[in-house]
């Protein structure tokens, strides 16, 4: 007989438990209640959302359709205020009463606010400009408010506070982190590691950190103007984010007469104490005196609860978790497990410290087993250490082998050497055995396994290991994913079919493509950039630009660097410049205190470390066109001096390089396009290893090579043809580039495209015109050329109000080294 299952809480633990129950075929009529008016999202990813590296669509674990597909009644945005455990009903704030046979409480935790004067406003909750950092709404509000302000203070130097501070740097120029304790992440790191992390946060990220900082008061009458510390220090700010910890949400359980101590007390089957039909799981549950806030224990609890409640294994027991975590904290590698300090005189302690590089490693060994470890700045050994810690494995005699690859085990774990219960995805608690189980059940594609297990769906750092395990479990090679033939992941069509549909329906914007060609019209963030490039290639000046479809580089026309600043590379056609241009570049570099001026591999000058809001002024002062050092587009034509000066030159490579660059500058493509022209076969401009390289040979002829590369991939280009004139080179260059633009996969460079199509086939199409499309290719590239506009002209009238708004650390730019 179908039982009525009610779940209070639609967060990660509640939804995951329901997933586990569904996976076991539990015969329940399921009703869920959640405080938030959304589906189920990954709360861990809120920091990525704040940092702008993920959009909202990317953090959902289950959208609303998942509930409908599984016949789950979701009451989103409805709070349960009372449980009548005798009548077996839950009462909601909307006045409804819902009966149950089994009840699961997964109410999670809430952000904790330390006692501070003026933190709350009686009329609106938090004071104007003060935010917690716990929910999607918190994050949205923070982003909206931060856009119009400059300075932020984050209260709390734990993991959440660090992530909040790093994320706020995307919106505010000045971020200060306050921590009441003596060092950062004191629960996971010892004092030395905490200080090492602090140095990295300050020096590499430009975030000011103050420890032993007890915030006592929020300043400002109508809105935040600063905070005051216990020692009287006042820190001016416009935004305050509180990330000082969490507290279990147990009020409804306590009000309903359930046993609550620090959390809702449960047994090993996750049943609430003295209740046969009420369970609790997740951060609100207290098991054997412990509360758990990491994801992996919650998943373990969900499995046990599901086994028990469905009868799959009524003896299943959760006996607690050994806590370990491996992650990037504000972009810095950190791992911690077990003890953070020795507890007995017999505890063996191994420490390696390299302060200048921000690397700190500590092991604590007890009775020959790993009892604790801390890694800061280098997580390469984290996986093997976690495995040793979880399984209490025997350790090598040479302890250094646990921290370094010096004759010890390889840093990369082999799938065949891993036990089945070795955890692969720490974010979602997925083991090697779970991955292999999905493969053995018939799913042999990497993406399919990731979808079914969620391995790799958290921070994503385990994806390479997931792929190796899938390939190993599949017998050596994973099957091709049907979606692999799609041009972009969110539109189920190969490129030719997609282009045909775009033309048929005259779809000229990214939104229009999603609305017309995607079942359900879902907009996929990961597909936008590829679609925008494709549409611009197809429609030229008829393309309807949507700025949110662009990557940040294309929105501000500069290459974003690892510290969040941008590089400015003015165009020097063919690598040629003038004294006047050089002088202007030097003056601009001095005026804006550019941290580094560097020559690029493409014969340009790179001004590195430029804050976003300075870009328009710099472009105006330079008064030179964009050098396109950031886009998936035609970038440069590198040249040698050719026949003008070189004793061996047989062709005017400089003039031809300039002519090619003038004609095809800024041309959009599936990948970046780097070209070169060299004046003789000595090849000083390295034309053989360019996407398209031109080489002058005796007799006034030119050879054209395509598909070369000398970056992460090395490939000598294939000879496409030999022609008699520079004009013919220019014409065939455009035709080849257009053929590549129309037929390459998204992000497929020519070094992969040319071998895939075959140089003979490309020669048939581009040179011999056996398909009769040469004229169309010429016309299409001509249309693109005619639509060219220098993107740096947007300095005069920004495309959006926030296009060049301050968003990144500006006062300290430590990650762009200043070299004398």
LINPEPE-V443295 format. One record per residue. RES is the residue in three letters. OMEGA is omega as a letter, one per 20 degrees, with the letter a starting at -180 (none if undefined). Layout:
BEGIN
RES/OMEGA ; RES/OMEGA
END
This chain:
BEGIN
UNK/a ; UNK/r ; UNK/r ; UNK/r ; UNK/r ; UNK/r ; UNK/r ; UNK/a ; UNK/a ; UNK/r ; UNK/a ; UNK/a ; UNK/a ; UNK/a ; UNK/r ; UNK/r ; UNK/r ; UNK/r ; UNK/a ; UNK/r ; UNK/r ; UNK/a ; UNK/r ; UNK/r ; UNK/a ; UNK/a ; UNK/a ; UNK/r ; UNK/a ; UNK/r ; UNK/a ; UNK/r ; UNK/r ; UNK/r ; UNK/a ; UNK/a ; UNK/a ; UNK/r ; UNK/a ; UNK/a ; UNK/a ; UNK/a ; UNK/r ; UNK/a ; UNK/r ; UNK/r ; UNK/r ; UNK/r ; UNK/r ; UNK/a ; UNK/r ; UNK/r ; UNK/r ; UNK/r ; UNK/a ; UNK/a ; UNK/a ; UNK/a ; UNK/a ; UNK/r ; UNK/r ; UNK/r ; UNK/a ; UNK/a ; UNK/a ; UNK/r ; UNK/r ; UNK/a ; UNK/a ; UNK/r ; UNK/r ; UNK/r ; UNK/a ; UNK/r ; UNK/a ; UNK/a ; UNK/a ; UNK/a ; UNK/r ; UNK/a ; UNK/a ; UNK/r ; UNK/r ; UNK/a ; UNK/r ; UNK/r ; UNK/a ; UNK/r ; UNK/r ; UNK/a ; UNK/a ; UNK/r ; UNK/r ; UNK/r ; UNK/a ; UNK/r ; UNK/a ; UNK/r ; UNK/r ; UNK/r ; UNK/r ; UNK/a ; UNK/r ; UNK/r ; UNK/a ; UNK/a ; UNK/r ; UNK/a ; UNK/r ; UNK/r ; UNK/r ; UNK/r ; UNK/r ; UNK/r ; UNK/r ; UNK/r ; UNK/r ; UNK/a ; UNK/a ; UNK/r ; UNK/a ; UNK/a ; UNK/a ; UNK/a ; UNK/r ; UNK/r ; UNK/a ; UNK/a ; UNK/r ; UNK/a ; UNK/r ; UNK/r ; UNK/a ; UNK/a ; UNK/r ; UNK/r ; UNK/r ; UNK/a ; UNK/r ; UNK/a ; UNK/r ; UNK/a ; UNK/a ; UNK/a ; UNK/a ; UNK/a ; UNK/a ; UNK/a ; UNK/a ; UNK/a ; UNK/a ; UNK/r ; UNK/r ; UNK/r ; UNK/r ; UNK/a ; UNK/r ; UNK/a ; UNK/a ; UNK/r ; UNK/r ; UNK/r ; UNK/r ; UNK/r ; UNK/r ; UNK/a ; UNK/a ; UNK/r ; UNK/r ; UNK/a ; UNK/a ; UNK/a ; UNK/a ; UNK/a ; UNK/r ; UNK/a ; UNK/r ; UNK/r ; UNK/a ; UNK/a ; UNK/a ; UNK/r ; UNK/a ; UNK/r ; UNK/a ; UNK/r ; UNK/a ; UNK/a ; UNK/r ; UNK/a ; UNK/a ; UNK/a ; UNK/r ; UNK/r ; UNK/r ; UNK/r ; UNK/r ; UNK/r ; UNK/r ; UNK/r ; UNK/a ; UNK/a ; UNK/a ; UNK/a ; UNK/a ; UNK/r ; UNK/r ; UNK/a ; UNK/r ; UNK/r ; UNK/a ; UNK/a ; UNK/r ; UNK/a ; UNK/a ; UNK/a ; UNK/r ; UNK/a ; UNK/r ; UNK/a ; UNK/a ; UNK/r ; UNK/a ; UNK/r ; UNK/r ; UNK/r ; UNK/r ; UNK/a ; UNK/a ; UNK/a ; UNK/r ; UNK/r ; UNK/r ; UNK/r ; UNK/r ; UNK/r ; UNK/r ; UNK/a ; UNK/r ; UNK/r ; UNK/a ; UNK/r ; UNK/a ; UNK/r ; UNK/a ; UNK/r ; UNK/a ; UNK/r ; UNK/a ; UNK/a ; UNK/a ; UNK/r ; UNK/a ; UNK/r ; UNK/a ; UNK/r ; UNK/r ; UNK/a ; UNK/a ; UNK/r ; UNK/r ; UNK/r ; UNK/r ; UNK/a ; UNK/a ; UNK/r ; UNK/a ; UNK/r ; UNK/r ; UNK/r ; UNK/r ; UNK/a ; UNK/r ; UNK/r ; UNK/a ; UNK/a ; UNK/r ; UNK/a ; UNK/r ; UNK/a ; UNK/r ; UNK/a ; UNK/a ; UNK/a ; UNK/r ; UNK/a ; UNK/a ; UNK/r ; UNK/a ; UNK/r ; UNK/a ; UNK/r ; UNK/r ; UNK/a ; UNK/a ; UNK/r ; UNK/r ; UNK/r ; UNK/r ; UNK/r ; UNK/a ; UNK/a ; UNK/a ; UNK/r ; UNK/a ; UNK/r ; UNK/a ; UNK/a ; UNK/r ; UNK/a ; UNK/r ; UNK/r ; UNK/a ; UNK/r ; UNK/r ; UNK/a ; UNK/r ; UNK/a ; UNK/r ; UNK/a ; UNK/r ; UNK/a ; UNK/r ; UNK/r ; UNK/r ; UNK/a ; UNK/r ; UNK/r ; UNK/a ; UNK/r ; UNK/a ; UNK/a ; UNK/r ; UNK/r ; UNK/r ; UNK/r ; UNK/r ; UNK/a ; UNK/r ; UNK/r ; UNK/r ; UNK/a ; UNK/r ; UNK/r ; UNK/a ; UNK/r ; UNK/a ; UNK/a ; UNK/r ; UNK/a ; UNK/r ; UNK/a ; UNK/r ; UNK/a ; UNK/a ; UNK/r ; UNK/a ; UNK/a ; UNK/r ; UNK/a ; UNK/r ; UNK/r ; UNK/r ; UNK/a ; UNK/r ; UNK/r ; UNK/r ; UNK/r ; UNK/a ; UNK/a ; UNK/r ; UNK/r ; UNK/r ; UNK/r ; UNK/r ; UNK/r ; UNK/r ; UNK/a ; UNK/a ; UNK/a ; UNK/a ; UNK/a ; UNK/a ; UNK/r ; UNK/r ; UNK/r ; UNK/r ; UNK/a ; UNK/a ; UNK/a ; UNK/a ; UNK/a ; UNK/r ; UNK/a ; UNK/r ; UNK/r ; UNK/r ; UNK/a ; UNK/a ; UNK/r ; UNK/r ; UNK/a ; UNK/a ; UNK/r ; UNK/a ; UNK/a ; UNK/r ; UNK/a ; UNK/a ; UNK/a ; UNK/a ; UNK/a ; UNK/r ; UNK/a ; UNK/a ; UNK/a ; UNK/a ; UNK/r ; UNK/a ; UNK/a ; UNK/r ; UNK/a ; UNK/a ; UNK/a ; UNK/a ; UNK/a ; UNK/a ; UNK/r ; UNK/a ; UNK/a ; UNK/r ; UNK/a ; UNK/r ; UNK/r ; UNK/a ; UNK/r ; UNK/r ; UNK/r ; UNK/a ; UNK/r ; UNK/r ; UNK/r ; UNK/a ; UNK/r ; UNK/a ; UNK/a ; UNK/r ; UNK/r ; UNK/r ; UNK/r ; UNK/a ; UNK/a ; UNK/a ; UNK/r ; UNK/r ; UNK/a ; UNK/r ; UNK/r ; UNK/r ; UNK/a ; UNK/a ; UNK/a ; UNK/r ; UNK/r ; UNK/r ; UNK/a ; UNK/a ; UNK/a ; UNK/r ; UNK/a ; UNK/r ; UNK/a ; UNK/a ; UNK/r ; UNK/r ; UNK/a ; UNK/r ; UNK/r ; UNK/r ; UNK/r ; UNK/r ; UNK/a ; UNK/a ; UNK/r ; UNK/r ; UNK/a ; UNK/r ; UNK/a ; UNK/a ; UNK/r ; UNK/a ; UNK/r ; UNK/r ; UNK/a ; UNK/a ; UNK/r ; UNK/r ; UNK/r ; UNK/r ; UNK/r ; UNK/r ; UNK/r ; UNK/a ; UNK/a ; UNK/a ; UNK/a ; UNK/a ; UNK/r ; UNK/r ; UNK/r ; UNK/a ; UNK/r ; UNK/r ; UNK/a ; UNK/a ; UNK/a ; UNK/a ; UNK/r ; UNK/a ; UNK/r ; UNK/a ; UNK/r ; UNK/a ; UNK/a ; UNK/a ; UNK/a ; UNK/a ; UNK/a ; UNK/r ; UNK/r ; UNK/r ; UNK/r ; UNK/a ; UNK/a ; UNK/r ; UNK/r ; UNK/a ; UNK/a ; UNK/r ; UNK/a ; UNK/r ; UNK/a ; UNK/a ; UNK/a ; UNK/r ; UNK/a ; UNK/a ; UNK/r ; UNK/a ; UNK/r ; UNK/a ; UNK/r ; UNK/a ; UNK/r ; UNK/a ; UNK/r ; UNK/r ; UNK/a ; UNK/a ; UNK/a ; UNK/a ; UNK/r ; UNK/r ; UNK/r ; UNK/a ; UNK/r ; UNK/r ; UNK/a ; UNK/r ; UNK/a ; UNK/r ; UNK/a ; UNK/a ; UNK/a ; UNK/a ; UNK/r ; UNK/a ; UNK/r ; UNK/a ; UNK/r ; UNK/r ; UNK/r ; UNK/a ; UNK/r ; UNK/r ; UNK/r ; UNK/r ; UNK/r ; UNK/r ; UNK/a ; UNK/a ; UNK/r ; UNK/a ; UNK/a ; UNK/a ; UNK/r ; UNK/a ; UNK/r ; UNK/r ; UNK/r ; UNK/a ; UNK/r ; UNK/r ; UNK/r ; UNK/a ; UNK/r ; UNK/a ; UNK/r ; UNK/a ; UNK/r ; UNK/a ; UNK/a ; UNK/r ; UNK/a ; UNK/a ; UNK/a ; UNK/r ; UNK/r ; UNK/a ; UNK/r ; UNK/r ; UNK/a ; UNK/r ; UNK/r ; UNK/r ; UNK/r ; UNK/r ; UNK/r ; UNK/a ; UNK/a ; UNK/r ; UNK/a ; UNK/r ; UNK/a ; UNK/a ; UNK/r ; UNK/r ; UNK/a ; UNK/r ; UNK/a ; UNK/r ; UNK/a ; UNK/a ; UNK/a ; UNK/a ; UNK/r ; UNK/a ; UNK/a ; UNK/r ; UNK/r ; UNK/a ; UNK/a ; UNK/a ; UNK/a ; UNK/a ; UNK/r ; UNK/r ; UNK/a ; UNK/r ; UNK/a ; UNK/r ; UNK/a ; UNK/a ; UNK/a ; UNK/r ; UNK/a ; UNK/a ; UNK/r ; UNK/r ; UNK/r ; UNK/r ; UNK/a ; UNK/r ; UNK/a ; UNK/r ; UNK/r ; UNK/a ; UNK/a ; UNK/r ; UNK/a ; UNK/r ; UNK/r ; UNK/r ; UNK/r ; UNK/r ; UNK/a ; UNK/a ; UNK/a ; UNK/r ; UNK/r ; UNK/r ; UNK/a ; UNK/a ; UNK/a ; UNK/r ; UNK/r ; UNK/a ; UNK/r ; UNK/r ; UNK/a ; UNK/r ; UNK/r ; UNK/r ; UNK/r ; UNK/r ; UNK/r ; UNK/r ; UNK/r ; UNK/r ; UNK/r ; UNK/r ; UNK/r ; UNK/r ; UNK/r ; UNK/r ; UNK/a ; UNK/r ; UNK/r ; UNK/r ; UNK/a ; UNK/r ; UNK/a ; UNK/a ; UNK/a ; UNK/r ; UNK/r ; UNK/r ; UNK/r ; UNK/a ; UNK/a ; UNK/a ; UNK/r ; UNK/r ; UNK/a ; UNK/r ; UNK/a ; UNK/r ; UNK/r ; UNK/r ; UNK/a ; UNK/a ; UNK/a ; UNK/r ; UNK/r ; UNK/r ; UNK/a ; UNK/r ; UNK/r ; UNK/a ; UNK/a ; UNK/r ; UNK/a ; UNK/a ; UNK/r ; UNK/a ; UNK/r ; UNK/a ; UNK/a ; UNK/r ; UNK/a ; UNK/r ; UNK/r ; UNK/r ; UNK/a ; UNK/a ; UNK/a ; UNK/a ; UNK/r ; UNK/a ; UNK/r ; UNK/r ; UNK/a ; UNK/a ; UNK/a ; UNK/r ; UNK/r ; UNK/r ; UNK/a ; UNK/a ; UNK/a ; UNK/r ; UNK/r ; UNK/r ; UNK/r ; UNK/a ; UNK/a ; UNK/a ; UNK/r ; UNK/r ; UNK/a ; UNK/a ; UNK/r ; UNK/r ; UNK/r ; UNK/a ; UNK/a ; UNK/a ; UNK/a ; UNK/r ; UNK/a ; UNK/a ; UNK/a ; UNK/a ; UNK/r ; UNK/r ; UNK/r ; UNK/a ; UNK/r ; UNK/a ; UNK/a ; UNK/r ; UNK/a ; UNK/a ; UNK/a ; UNK/r ; UNK/a ; UNK/r ; UNK/a ; UNK/a ; UNK/none
END
